[in-house]
Amino acid sequence: MPSAGNKSTLGLSGKIAAFFYRSHLTPLLALVGLFMGIFATLMTPKEEDPQIDVTFANVFIAYPGASAAEVESVVTFPVEKLLSEIKGIKHIFSTSNPGMSIIGVQFKVGEPRSEALVRLYNKLYSHQDFFPSNMGIRSPLIKPQGIDEVPVLTLTFTSDFPQKSAF
């Protein structure tokens, strides 16, 4: 291992470290960095409950009697495609269960809540003829959510045994 005094075998970072190891400038730079950090912490505005527009909505569409695969192909995929046309959407995520499609829509941060929800309602309700009426697909139920209604932790319980529940 090369010593700090043998600068010919040190690389660039070793030479920089050797310079600051013996320099009287190092404690001064450390103090300046510390005071700049304290100043930045004190001057940064703080708010307990900042007013940030983060809009979410869950869209529930019932398709009674259909399997999860049928719900996915007949309801979930077409509705996801339809919702992706809405301006201001950041993410669309979904799950298809037997008899029910649940589609989550997240709008971009800063998108005004009321305008975003109006666009979502307009898109869904102006395309109610999207599904044939004789299929039994129900009208969408839209549940808007805000940033205060987002869960911090979600747990999913499963079981390897079909005859037992996940509980």
C-alpha positions in Angstrom: 0.0 0.0 0.0 1.6 3.3 -1.0 2.1 5.9 1.7 0.7 9.4 1.6 4.2 10.8 1.2 4.9 8.9 -2.0 2.8 11.0 -4.5 4.3 9.4 -7.6 2.3 6.1 -7.1 -1.0 7.8 -6.1 -3.8 8.4 -8.6 -5.8 11.6 -9.0 -8.1 10.9 -6.1 -5.1 9.9 -3.9 -3.3 13.1 -4.8 -6.4 15.2 -3.9 -6.8 13.3 -0.6 -3.1 13.8 0.2 -3.4 17.6 -0.4 -6.4 18.0 1.9 -5.0 15.6 4.5 -2.3 18.1 5.5 -3.9 21.3 4.4 -5.0 24.0 6.9 -7.9 24.8 4.5 -9.7 21.5 5.2 -11.2 22.5 8.7 -12.3 25.8 7.2 -14.1 24.2 4.3 -15.8 21.7 6.7 -17.1 24.7 8.8 -18.3 26.6 5.7 -20.1 23.4 4.6 -21.7 23.0 8.0 -22.9 26.6 8.2 -24.3 26.5 4.7 -26.3 23.4 5.6 -27.6 25.0 8.8 -28.5 28.1 6.8 -30.3 26.1 4.1 -32.2 24.2 6.7 -33.4 27.3 8.5 -34.3 29.2 5.3 -36.2 26.4 3.5 -40.0 27.1 3.8 -41.9 24.5 5.7 -45.6 23.6 5.7 -47.3 21.0 7.7 -50.0 20.3 5.1 -48.8 21.6 1.7 -51.5 22.2 -0.8 -50.4 19.9 -3.7 -52.9 18.8 -6.3 -52.5 15.1 -6.6 -55.6 13.5 -8.0 -56.4 9.8 -8.1 -59.6 8.0 -9.0 -60.7 4.4 -8.9 -63.1 3.3 -11.5 -65.2 0.2 -10.7 -67.0 -1.6 -13.5 -69.1 -4.6 -12.6 -69.5 -7.5 -15.1 -71.6 -10.0 -13.1 -71.0 -13.7 -13.8 -67.8 -13.1 -15.9 -64.5 -14.8 -15.1 -61.4 -12.6 -14.4 -60.1 -13.4 -17.9 -63.3 -12.3 -19.5 -63.4 -9.1 -17.4 -59.9 -8.4 -18.4 -60.4 -8.8 -22.2 -63.9 -7.3 -22.4 -63.8 -4.5 -19.8 -60.3 -3.7 -18.4 -58.2 -3.5 -21.6 -60.7 -1.4 -23.6 -61.3 1.0 -20.7 -57.6 1.4 -20.1 -57.1 2.3 -23.8 -60.0 4.7 -23.6 -58.6 6.4 -20.4 -55.1 6.7 -21.8 -56.6 9.3 -24.3 -57.3 11.7 -21.4 -55.0 14.7 -21.1 -53.0 14.9 -17.9 -53.0 11.2 -16.9 -49.7 10.0 -15.5 -50.4 6.3 -14.7 -53.2 3.8 -15.2 -53.2 0.6 -13.3 -55.8 -2.1 -13.0 -56.9 -5.4 -11.6 -59.5 -7.8 -13.0 -61.4 -10.0 -10.6 -64.3 -12.3 -11.3 -67.2 -10.0 -12.0 -65.4 -6.8 -11.4 -62.8 -4.5 -13.0 -61.0 -2.0 -10.9 -59.0 0.6 -12.8 -56.8 3.2 -10.9 -56.1 6.5 -12.6 -53.4 8.8 -11.4 -53.2 12.4 -12.8 -50.0 14.4 -13.0 -49.0 16.4 -10.0 -50.3 19.9 -10.2 -53.2 19.0 -12.5 -56.3 20.8 -11.1 -58.5 18.3 -9.3 -61.9 19.4 -10.5 -60.8 19.7 -14.2 -59.1 16.3 -14.1 -62.2 14.6 -12.7 -64.5 16.3 -15.2 -62.3 15.0 -18.0 -62.5 11.5 -16.5 -66.3 11.6 -16.0 -66.8 13.0 -19.5 -64.6 10.3 -21.2 -66.3 7.4 -19.3 -69.9 8.6 -19.6 -69.7 9.8 -23.2 -68.6 6.3 -24.1 -71.4 4.3 -22.3 -72.3 2.8 -25.7 -68.8 1.3 -25.7 -70.2 -2.0 -24.4 -73.3 -3.7 -25.8 -76.2 -3.3 -23.4 -77.1 -7.0 -23.6 -73.8 -8.1 -22.1 -74.7 -7.1 -18.5 -71.8 -4.7 -17.9 -72.8 -2.1 -15.4 -72.1 1.7 -15.6 -68.8 2.7 -14.1 -68.6 3.8 -10.5 -65.9 6.5 -10.1 -64.4 7.1 -6.6 -62.1 10.2 -6.6 -59.3 10.3 -4.1 -56.8 12.9 -3.0 -53.3 12.7 -1.6 -54.7 12.4 2.0 -56.7 9.3 1.1 -53.7 7.2 -0.3 -52.8 4.3 2.0 -49.4 4.3 3.5 -49.2 0.5 3.5 -51.2 -2.2 1.7 -51.0 -5.8 2.6 -52.1 -8.7 0.4 -52.7 -12.1 2.0 -52.6 -15.3 -0.2 -52.9 -19.0 0.4 -51.3 -21.9 -1.4 -54.3 -24.0 -0.5 -57.5 -23.3 -2.6 -59.7 -24.9 0.1 -58.5 -22.4 2.7 -58.9 -18.6 2.8 -56.0 -16.3 3.1 -56.9 -15.5 6.7 
